[in-house]
Amino acid sequence: MTQRTNLTTPSIHPDSVEKRMVQGAGIALILIALFLLPVREPDPAWGKLWMIKPLLIVPVAGAIGGIIYHLLDHLRYQGGWKKALAYLLSLIGYIIAVWMGTVLGLAGTLWD
């Protein structure tokens, strides 16, 4: 009789990808809300519900930035310069994702 062992590899990710996505989307939602709330008299050509588009697209982009952060966890755990590189790439990826989401969300309204 052979003895069977459970051969599983422990995960290097301390947090789930869903948690990172929610964190990224939450930060992006706060940023776009701070940008949109001061608008008191929007252009009537934008329509009545013009805020919905950016309030949906920008958090999705932020969630993508959270995925980027999660995918670079393996570099963060190697330490040294790789850890610093992982944080730098995560920050750059998040900024680019949120920037692109902001451009797409505000196209036709505040982004003219």
DAUR-V78978 format. One line per field, one symbol per residue. psi: psi as a letter, one per 20 degrees, with the letter a starting at -180 (. if undefined). Layout:
# DAUR-V78978
psi->???
This chain:
# DAUR-V78978
psi->pqppqonqpqqiohqrhhghghgghgghggghghhhhiohnrphihrhlhigghiggghghhhhhhgggghjhhhhiirbhhghgggghgggggggghghhgghhipieim.
